[in-house]
Amino acid sequence: MRSPSVVRLLTMARWRRPAVKFSRINVLRRDDYRCQYCGVHCSPSKITVDHVVPQSRGGQSTWKNLVACCSKCNHKKDNRTPDEAGLKLLTKPVRPAWMEIFSFGAKEEWKAYIGRT
């Protein structure tokens, strides 16, 4: 029996959006596996996560202090802030909305229904 890929609801189904769990993979997904200093797109096995404010200087492991970073930029930045290393963040790190994380890897026919085209 065939079933549709998408089902449209005629009434709003109320539910509470879950918070996006903080994890290395979700930081990389938020940044689309793209270095936030030079913009290079990296494979999941080649990209690192960088603390904008180094941990040795009180930087925490939070959504607003971690970014995806290629090995070259991570080595250049070392134990310094981006300003000290002469680097500039391409985007400000923020906590992502649940829908942004959910839509990664969505089937093409679903994208119009989950707010991502």
N, C-alpha and C positions, 0 to 999 in steps of 0.2 A: 504494500500500500504506500503510495507516495504521500509525502507531507511537505508543507511549505517551509521554506527556509526562514521566512519572517512572518510573524503574526502581529497584526495591528490591533491594539486595544481601543475600544470606543470610549472607555472611561478611564480616568486617571487612577492608577494603582498607587496608593500611598505606601512609602517605605522610607526608612532612614538610610541615607547613604553611609556606607562604612568608610572609616578613615583609611587612607592609604598607608599601609605598613611601611615603616622606614626600613630599608634594606639596601644593600649595595646594588642589587639588580634593579630595584625601582629608581635609584638615583640615575643609573645608566639609561634606563628607559625614559625617564623624564628628559634627559639631555639627548635622547635619540642616538646614543653611542657616538656622539660628536664632541671632540675636544672643545671645551669652553674657553680656551685661550687662543688657539689658532684656527679652529673650525674644521679640522680634518676629521673625516668619518673613519672610525676604527672598527675592527671586528671585535666581538665580545671577549675573545681571548687576549687581545692586544691592548685593550684600554684599561686605564687605572682610575681610581677615585682619589681626588685630591682635596685636602682641607684648605680652604681659602685662607683662613687664619690658622697657621700651624698649631697642632696640639701642644707643642712645647711652649707656645705663647698663650695658652689658655683656650684655643679653638676647640669647640665641641663637635661631636659627630652628630650633626643635625641637618635637616633639609636645607637650611639657609647657609651652611658652611661647607657643604660637600658638593663637588662638581665632577663631571667626567673629564678626564685629562689624558692626552696621549703621553707615552713614555718620554718623548723628547721634551715636551713642555714641563712635565713633572720633574725631570732631571734639572732643567734650567731654573725652575722655581725653587727647588730644593727646600730649605727650611726658612723661607722668606715669605712675605706677603706679596701679592701680585705687583703692587707699586714698587716695592724694593727690587723685584726681579725684572722690572720693565715689561710686565705683561698686563693685559687688560682683559677682563671678563667680557665675553660677547653677550651674555645674558645674565641677569641677576638670578641667583638660585632662590627658588621659592618652593613651598610645599605644594605638590601638584593636586589638582582636583581629582576626585575618584574617577570621573568619566574619562579623563585624559589617559590614565593608566589602563582602564578597562578597554579602551578602544585600540590599544596596541594589538596587532595581529588579528584584528577583526576581519571577517570575510567581507569581500568587496560589496556584496549585496546588502550587508548590514549597515554600512557606513552612513547612509542617508538617515537611518533611524536612531543612531546613537550620537548624532551631533558632530560627526566628523566626515568631511567629504574629500 
